[in-house]
Amino acid sequence: MKLGVLVSDFRNMDDILSRLTADKLGIILVSNGVYHAAVKEGGRASSVLEKSSHLYVLSEDLETKGFSAAQIDRRVKPVTYSDLVDLIFNEYEKVIWI
């Protein structure tokens, strides 16, 4: 199964994400979840970024929080709303929001 996970919170998601199993797990950072892509705590990137190699951040939400694409972790791909719709309908069989 291909599972897309929309992460909208900046709290630690390790316990939830570790329980999810999928052939392809995509993590899409939206709303306050964009901080996982841009903020380092104690010099370390968010542990959420270790959960998948398919990482996306909604560029409009990123800009709303005052960040640019140049400021995010290199593993995370910025996407627009249009790209997000394409991801949901073309890349993932199921999508959840946490």
Summary of the structure (lengths in Angstrom):
residues: 98
radius of gyration: 12.4
end to end distance: 18.2
largest distance: 36.9
contacts: 278
relative contact order: 0.27
helix: 39%
strand: 28%
